[in-house]
Amino acid sequence: MCYLKTQYVRADNSALRIENERIQKENPVNEALKKIICAFYGSPSFPQEEHELFMQKMRLENAQLKDEASKPCKKLNNFLKSLMESQVSQQELQLGLIPIIGSSHDPTLASLLNQEAYGSGVGSSSLGLTSTIGGGGVSFQNNSVDEILDFQNQKLLMKEIAATAKEELARLIRYNEPFWFLSPYQQGKLTLHLGDYEVFFPKNNHLIGPNVRIESSKDSVIVNITSMQLVEMFLDPVKWANLFPTIIAKAETIQVFDSGLSSNLNGALLLVHEMHVLSPLVQSRKFHFLRYCERVDAGLWIITDVSVNLPGQHNALSRSWKHPSGCMIQEMHDGRCMVVCVEHVEVDEIQTHQLFKDLVDTQIAYGAERWLKELQRMCERFACFFDEKIPVHDPRGVIHSVEGKRSMMKLSYRMVKMFCESLSMSGHDLSFPHPIMDNTSGVKISVRRNIEIGHPNGAVVVAATTLWFPLHYQRVFEFLTDTTKRPQWDVFAAKTPEHEIAHISVGANPGNYISLILPFMPNTENNRVTLQECSMDPIGSYVVYAPMDVAVIDMAIAGGETSVIPILPSGFMIAADGQTNAESSGGSLLTVAFQMLVGCSLTPDGTEIHDVESVAEVKTLLDLTVQKIQNALICY
């Protein structure tokens, strides 16, 4: 009991000290406000009578705020004093703390005990708490009171940071001048005037280094989804990553500080880790940031992202930093919503290949426009998924039910997402300390071990390269998606033209569709087909495909479950080279990526040794494909 008393005295002192520091900080802030309220525009001071009324109002509001802030501390103090004056049982301790920590004014406890909130996997165990389902109580381990207070203090700090960032983001969204001007790189697009911006929003947390770059952009779009649906997706890391499959390779919630109101998610505050990927030749970006949701009006939300460093967190040396960024989501009368997006980041890029330098430097690769184009494409895809119509462009009537269409769309979506994740080359490297760059051919190779459900079990080699062509990206895309020209580049294709046997449109752009192509390999009895998905936009187009057994496709067409079916996709990413100007439409960058299972053996100590010949075979196939594409596009 003496030990418990010591702990509660410490907790009491800690709470009082924090409150005292907060009140002390308010005084100089109030004094500073007195000086700048009138002096900011050089106007004369208030008349004495108005000044007295204003100060009286401020004193009343300040007293109310102090009273509200002191209530939790007073409750805790009274409880701890009574505890030290009498012996109490462990159950009484549980029941006594719950009204303080989990009151209706502070939903932290409910948030902490929600193990499934946003798929974060962050629950009560992070504070040493164990929930008693149906028991109405919470048991505490040693130092749990200190830990709870520490969490509460951290939560208050995070809310303050998020609220400040939200105010900055709101001004950046609502006003163009003096913050925004037309970008010299993208016609009609906005970028920040950093000089004027930092006058209003000075920053102390800048990255330092010769390769540090600042990227800023602002854009808007109308998407076919309700605002509430979109807000829910933004606050669920799994749905968020699925919403941007060609950009986000990984997203997870590190901590849930506040789950927000259940009706509209107002006040939700999460700590998120995220990795963005573009190409094996561009360093993946890893961000560690707060995501804060505020419902500012009926049908109007602001989602704010801002990087933060926390003691002991793994992002202490992160070289990617988000200044206040995010979006405003405005409900429209027809079930759609308008999204205004602001991206403002600092990155230290030391591994961007020269081929991608213009695309990255002009803020096309990761700017607001790219995020919104992908959002628009995925919202159109959702609409097609829930459409009750059967595909009208199915030349042979292969897909004959809505369930079959949806099953095929799920399978194809997973294929595309797995392909984009492979471009990061960030899997477990079993063969080499780091991915190898062959300077003579520009081929990058890495090996990873697949153990996840839905992936082929074993060692997979990924080989990728990027080429520049003096052709518009649309012409390269049209060449790769023309089934009659597939034998010109596909090393596995028959010499005769391929046949499209099914076609599912997944958006307004005719270049966005899923197809089944037959045959895939020569000299077979049609036991394999190619599942392929194509998507096209000015920033990044994709052609992703994978060989599939006919039995698997038959199961998908029948509406069966395909989430565990192993897929090993390969394909292409086509992007503009970022050099578009008045005289030229610019060239294109074509990234080619192959994946293949490779054999391996085990040494006596359990170390895997990969079949060098298998790895070399993948590189040979990639080189041959690249050569065939180059030869075909010379006269295209």
N, C-alpha and C positions, 0 to 999 in steps of 0.2 A: 504493500500500500504506500510505503514511503517513496518507492520508486515512481508510482503513479502520481503522487503529489508533486514530486520534482518535475515530472513531465508537464503537468498542467500549469505549474507556476511558470515554467519556461514558455509555454504556449501563451499564457496570459500576458507575460512581459513582451513577447514578440508582437502580439496583436496591438498592444498599447503603443509600442515604439513605432510601428508602422503608421498608426493613426496620427500620432504626434508629428511624425515627419510629413505626412500629407497635409496637415493643417498649417505647418510652418511654410510649406511650399506655396500655399494659397496666397499668403500675405504679399510676397513680392510680385506675384502674378497680378493681383488686384491693383497694386500700386502702379505697375507698369501699364495696365489697362487705362488707369486714370489719365496717364500722360499722353497716350497715343490716340484716345478716342477722338479728340478734337484736333490734335496737332498733325494727324496724318495728312490732311488736305490743307493745313495752314490756316484753318478757320478759327475764329475767336472761341473762347471757352463758353460753356453754358452760363446763363445768368445764375446768380447765387441761389435763387429759389428753386429753379429747375435742377440745379446741381444737388441740392439737399434732398429733393424728392427722389432723384435717381439713386443717390447713395443709400437712402433709406430702403428703397426697393431691393438694392443689391445686398444690403445687410440682412434683410428678411430671407431672401433666397439662399444666402450663404448659411444662415442659421438652420434653415430647413434641410439643406444638403448635409450639414454636419450632423444633424439629428438622425437623418436616414442612414448615414455612414456609420454612426456609432451604435445603432441598434444591434447588429450581429455581435459586436464586441461586448456590449453590455450583457446580452443573453449568455454568451460564452463565459464571461467573468462570473456572473451570478451562479451559473451551473457549476463552475470549477470550485468556487468558494464553498458551496453547499456540499460538494463532493468531499472536500478536505475536512469538513466538519463532521461528517458521518460516513460510516462504512456503507458502500452500496454494492450490489451484485453486478456481475458482468452484464446480465440482461438489462438491468436498469441503466447501465452505462450506454448500452446500445440504444435503448429507447429515448434516452435523454438527449443524445446528440443529433438524432434524426430531425427533430423540428428545427434545429439551428441550421444544419447543413443543407437539408432538403426541403426548405420552405418553398411556398409558391412563388416567392420573390427571387428565389435563387435555385434554378433547376439543375444545378451541377450534379447532385447525386444521381438523379435520374439519368443524366447524360453519361456519367461514369459507369453506371451499372448496366448500360445498354451495350452488351457485347457485340450486337450486330449492327450498331449504328453506322450507316454508310459503308459497311464492309470493312471497317477499320481494324477490327480485331483488338481495339483498345478498350479495356473495360476496367473493372474495379481493381484487378490485380495490380495495375500500375501504381496504385496508391496503398497497396497493402490491405485492401478491403476484400471481404468475402461476403457476397450477398446470401441471405437466407431466404429462399423462395417460400413465400407463404408465411414466413415467421415474423414479418413486420420489423425486422431488425438487421443490423450490420455488425459483424464482429470485427474488432480492431486488433492488429498485431502491434508489436512494440513500436513506439515512435509514430503511431498512425496519426495522432492529433497534429504533431509537427508537420507531417507529410501533407495532411489535409490543408493546413494553413498555408504551407508552401505552395500547394497547387492553387489555392484561392488567390494568393498574391500573384502568382504567375498568370492566372486567368485574367485578373484585373489589368495587369500590364499588357497582355496580348490584346485585350479589348480596347485599351487606350490606343495602342499602335494601330489596330485595325480601323478604329473610328477616325483617327487622324488621316490615315491613308484614304478612307472613303471620302472624306471631305475634299481632299486633293483631287481624287479621281472624278468626283462629281463636277468640279470646276473644269477639268480638262474635257469632260464629255459635253458640257453645256455651252462652253465658249470656245470659239476658234482664236480670236484675238485676245490678248497679245501672244498666246502660247503657240499657236499652230500657223504654219505657212505651207505653201505648195512645195512638194518634194521635187528636187531637181532630177530625180531618177525615175519616178513614176508619175506619168501624166495624170493630173487631177487628184493625186493622193496627198495626204497631209503628213507632215513630220514636225517635231517640236523645234521651236526656236530656243535652243538651250540657254542662251544668255538671258532672255526674258523669263524663261521658266525658272531658272535658279534664283532670280531676284525674288520671286514670289514663294518658291519652295526650295530654300537652300538645303543641300544634302551634305552630310558628313561621311556617310558610308559609301565611298567610291572605291572601286577596284583600282589597283595600281599595277602597271606593267606596260611594256612596249606594244603588246598585242591586244590591249583592252579597247573595246569598241562599245559605243552607245547606240542602240537602235530604238527608234520611236516611230509610231504610226497610229493612225486613227481611220476607221472606216465604219460603214453601216450597211445593213442588209435587212430585207424582210424575209422571214422564213415561215414555212407552213407547219407550225407547231404552236400549241398554246404556251403562254408565258409560264404558267405553273409547271407544266411538264418539263420545260427547259430548265427552270430553276432547280427542280428535283434532280435532273441529270447532272447539273453543274456541281451539286453537293454530294453526289455519290461517285467515288473514285473509279469504280468499275464502269458505270455508265458513262462517266466523263471520258475515260480512255477509249471506250467503244465509240463515242461520238466523234473522235478524231483519230481513226485508226492509222492514217498515213502520216501523222505527226507525233503522237504520243506512243512511245514504246513501253512505258511503264508508269503507273500512277498508284499511289497508296496513301492512306491517311495515317499519319504518325500519332496524332492526338486529337480527340474531340473535346474542345473546351466548352462548347455550348451547342446543343442539337437544334436550338431554335424552336419557335412555336410550331406545334404539329399542324396547324391550319395553313400556314403560309411560309414556314421556315425562317421567319424574321428573327434575326439575332444569331443565326447559326455561325459558328466560328470553328474552323478546322485548321490543323497544321498538316500540310500536304507535302509529299515528296514526288517529284515528277521528272521523267527523262524524255527528251525530244530527240527525234532522229530524222535525218534527211538522206544521207548517203554514207557508204563506208569511207568516203574521202573527206567527210566533214565530221569534226568532233561532235559527239553527242552532248547535248546540253542537259545538265542536271540542276533542278531548282528545288529549293526548300523554302516554302512560303506559307503564310497565313491566307486562308480564304474566308472572307466575311460576307454574309448576306444580310442586306437590309431592305425591307419593304418600305419605300419612301412614300408611297401613295397607293391607292387602289389600282391594281393592275400594273404597278411600276416597281421594279426591283433594281438594285445596284449590287453586283457581285464584284468584290474587291480582292485582288491578290497583291501581297506585298511580302518580300523576303524578310526573314528575321533569323538571327543567330541566337540560339539558346545554349546555355552552358551544358556541356556534355553531349550535345547533339552532333551527329556525324557530318554536318554541313559546315563545320568551322572553317574549312579551307576551300569551300565551294568557289568556283570561278565563274558562276552564273548567278546574277542578282536581279531580282524584279523590283524596280521602283513601282509605286502605285499603278497598277494595271487592272484590267478587267473589262466589264461591260455593263451597260444599262439595257434592261429587258422591258419593253413597253408592250402591254397587251393591246391588240387591235380588235375592232368590233366583229371581224369575220373569222375569228378563231386562229388567226396568225399573230405573229408578234414581230416588232422591229427590234433589232439588236445593234447597238452602237458599241464598238470594240476599241479599246486603247491598249496598245502594247508598248511598254517602255522598260527596256532591260539593258544591263551592262554585262558583257561577256569577255572573257579572256580566251581568245581563240588562237591556239598555237598549232593546230593540225589541219586547218582548212587547206585543201589542195588548190593549186592555182586555177584549175578548171572551174571551181565553184566560187572563186573569190568575188567575181562581179555579182553573181546571184545572191550571195550573202551580204556583200557590202551595200547593195542597193536596197536592202531590207525587204526583198521579195520573198526570200526563203522562209522567214519566220514572222513576217509582218502581219498586221491586222487583217489585210485582205486575204492572205492565205488561210488564216483561221476561219474567216467568215465564208469563204468559198467552200471549204470542207464542211462547215456546219450546214450550209445550204444544200450541198450534195447529199449529206446524210439524212437531212429532213425529208428530202424528196424520196430517198430510198425507203425511209420509214412509211411514207404515204403509200408507196407501191407495195410494201410488205402487207399493210393492213387493207389494201384494196381487195374487194371480194371478187374482182374479175380475174379470169384465167388469161394468161398471156395471149395477145392477138397476133404476135409475130412468131408463133411456133410453127415452123414450116411443115413439120411432119406430125403435129399433134401429139408429141411425146409427153408433154406435161398437160394432164387433163383434169387437174383438181387444184383448188386453192391451197389445200394442205401440201400438195406436192410442190407448188410454187414456193411456198414459204420455207419448206424444208430445204429446197435447193438454194434459196437465198441465204439461209443460215450457214449452210455448208460453204458457200462461196465467200461469204463475209469472213468466216474464220480463216479461209485460205489466204485472203488478202492481208488480214491482220498479221498472220504468221510470217508472210513474206516481208512485210514492212519491219517487223521486229528483227528479222534476220539481217537487215541492212545495218543494224548497229554493230554487228560483229562483237557483241559484248557477252556472249555466252561463256560457259566454262571452257577455257582453253586447255585441252588435254595434250596437245602435241607440241605446241610452241609457247614460250614465255609470253609472247605478244604476237598479234596477227602480223604475218610477214608481207612486206611490200616488195614485189619483184619489180625493180626499177626499169628493167628492160621491156616488160610487157604491160606494166601498170596494173597487174592482177593482184588483188588482195585476198589472202586465204586465211581462214581460221577454222578450228574444229571445236565442236561442243558435244556434250553428252546429253541426249534427250531422255528425260525420265517422266515428263509430264503427260497426262492423259490427252489423247488427241494428236500426239506427236509419234512418229515412228521410233520405236525403242532401239537405242544404239547410238553409236558415234556418227555425227553428221558433219560433213565438210561443206563449208560455204565459200564459194569463189565468186568474186565480183570485180568488175572493172567499169570505167566510165570513158566514153568517147565523145568528142565534139564533132558535129556535122554542120556544114554551112547551109542548113535547111531549116525552115520553120518547123517548130515542134509538131504542128498539126500534120505536116506531110510525113514525118517519121512515124507518128501514131497511126495514120491511115495505112502505111505500108505494113506495119506489124500486125494490124487487125484484119487485113485482107486475107481471107482464107485461101484464095487462089494463089497468093504469093507466099504462103507459109513454107512450102518446100524450098524457097530461096534462102531461108535462114534457119529453119528447124532441122537440126542434124538427125532427129529421129523420125521426121516426117517421110511419108512415101513420096515418090517422084510425081505422082498424080495429085491433082488438087484435092484439098480437104473439103469435107462437107459439114455444114452447120445443121445439126438435127434438132436443136432447141434454142430458143432465144427469149430472154426475159428482160424487158426494159426496166431500168431502175432509176429513171429520172427524166427530166425534160430534155436534156441534151442527148441526141441520138448516139453519142459516143459512150454513154453510160449504160452498159448492159452485161448480162451474164449469158454465156452460150455453152452448148455441148458440141464438141467437134469430133468427127469420125472420118477416117481411122487415125489413130495416134502412131502406131508402128506398122511397118510393112510385114507381110508374111504371117499374119495372125488371122484368127477367125473372129475378129471384131470383139475380143474379150476385154478390150481397153478403150476408153474414150478420154478426151481431154476436157476437163472443166476449166473454163476461162472467164475471167471478169475483166472488163475494161472500164476505165473512167478517164474523162478528159476535161481539163480546165487550163487556163493560161499559165498557171503557176506550176502544176505538176500533174502529169498524166501517167496512168499505170496500165500495164497489160500483165496480168498475173495468171498463171496456169499451173495445172497439176494433172498427172496421169491418174486415172481412177478406174477401178474394176467396174465392169458393167453391173455386177451384182450390187455393189454399193450404190451406184446411181439409180438402179431400179428401186432400192429401198428408199432413197431420198424422194424419188418421184412419187412413190406410194404414200409419202407423208411420214415416213419413219424417222426415228431419232438418229441423228448423225453426229452428235457432239463428241463421241468417243472415236470416231473414224480417224485413223492416222492420215495426215496430209503432209506432203513434202513439196511445197510450191517453189517454182522458179518464175522468172519474169523480167520485166523492164520497168524502169521509171524514166520518163521523158520530161525534161524541164527546159524552159527558155534559158539561154546563157546569161541573161541580164544585161546584154549589150544593145538592146533595142533603142533606136534613135530615129530622127526624122528621115535619114537617108536609107536606113536598113531596118528590116523586121527582126534582125538578129538571127543567130544560129541556135542550135539545140544541144543539150547534154543528154546522152543516152547511157543510163546505168544498166548493165546486164548482170544478173545474179543467178547462179546455179546452186542447188543444194542436192546432196546425194549421200546416202548411207555408205559408210566405209567399214571394212573389216578391221578388227583389232585383236590382239592377243595379250595375255597377262604374263608378266614376269613373276618369279617366285614371291616377290614382296608385294604383289598386287598392282604394280604400275602397268598402265595400259600402253601398248605399243601399236601404233596405227600402221596399217598397210600403206607403205609409201607409194606403191604402184596405184592404189585406189585414189589417193590424193592427186597424184600426177594425172590420172585419167580425167578427173573432174576439171583440172586446169586445161587439159588438152581439148576437152569438149567446149569449154568456154572460149578458148582461143579460136577454135574452128568456127563457132557461131559468130564471133566478132568479125572474123575474116569474111564470112558469107554475107553478113549485113553490109560491111563496107563495100564489097564488090557489087551488091545489088543496088545500093543507094548512090553509087557513082553516076548512074544514068537515070535515076528515078526523078 
